[in-house]
Structure formats: structure tokens, C-alpha cells
């Protein structure tokens, strides 16, 4: 299991975890981009709400999606 998913699982277990929303947004962005390279902020918001059960602020979702798009190709090398 990667560090991202450990962080996501930890954030799901602890509602008071520092950086919880950002961690969940990163996980949701990762899932959204695995499903389609054309993922949008709305996709990240839906995954956060319907799969993680946590509403994510749109600006946090957008930032996570943008960051994941930048780092994903580097991680594949």
C-alpha cells in the first residue's frame, strides 16, 4: 500500500486529523485520474462525497487534482 492510501485511510478513521481534507482530496484526485485522464474537480468532489463520505471544498479538490496531474507522470518513471 502506498503512502497516499495509508494517509487517506488514516484520515478516514480520524475526523480531527490535521490536513484531513487535503489528504482525502489527494486520494479522490488519484482515483478520478485513474478512471479518466479527463477528470474534473467535480469528479474529485463526487468521489470524496460518495466513496469517502466526506464533502471536500471545491478549491481543495481543484488543487489536489492539479497537483496530482503534475506528479503522476513523474511517479510512473
Residue pairs with C-beta under 8 A, 6 or more apart in sequence:
4 26
4 27
4 30
5 27
7 23
7 26
7 27
8 23
8 24
8 26
8 27
8 52
10 17
10 23
11 17
11 19
11 20
11 23
11 24
11 27
12 24
12 52
12 54
14 20
17 23
20 54
21 54
21 56
21 57
21 60
22 60
22 64
24 48
24 52
24 54
24 56
25 44
25 48
25 56
25 60
25 61
25 63
25 64
26 64
26 67
26 68
27 52
28 44
28 45
28 47
28 48
28 51
28 52
28 56
28 61
28 64
29 39
29 44
29 61
29 64
29 65
29 67
29 68
30 68
30 72
31 47
31 51
32 39
32 40
32 43
32 44
32 47
32 65
33 39
33 65
33 68
33 69
33 72
35 43
36 43
39 65
40 65
41 58
41 61
41 62
41 65
44 56
44 61
44 62
44 64
44 65
45 55
45 56
45 58
45 61
48 54
48 55
48 56
48 61
49 55
49 56
